[in-house]
């Protein structure tokens, strides 16, 4: 079954979902996956305040408890750096660029950006960091930079955000299945793999 994963690389619940339930579901080998960037905090310009940072870190602790997914052992260095702006557009754009130009690397890049931010405390709002991650995924550095900086990449990323909104997706992660010529919302929020399998089985039986 064709699945569309609506997510944001800098969404903590998406990190837990990608690494655990979704990975287990894809390991079944019964489904194909498309990526759509939902836009958690795109185009943010204000630096993250200390109170907001503490609130976000609290969410991360809950994700770690629910999923067992690793987070950086120390308080998140990148997020707590003075002047850090929690803009998720660049990381989302990196995934869109991979999807458009290197589709066989897009899922690997998505997971690598998530791991870099959450487990390794790297600042994935920075183009240089995203370029390093792309290179680690086997993508040519110069080609990635050219594609990432192109206006077409920004436009394609904005279209992803608009599509998620048009579908009524306001929270992430979300998983959509295509069946019988229609789209079906399978999950909106962190969902255990057993529940995902059951819902997809019920959908297939219709």
Helices and strands as residue ranges (DSSP letters): E 2-7, H 12-17, I 18-22, H 23-27, E 32-37, H 50-67, H 77-80, H 89-101, G 103-105, H 106-118, H 127-136, H 141-149, H 151-166, E 174-179, E 182-188, H 193-204
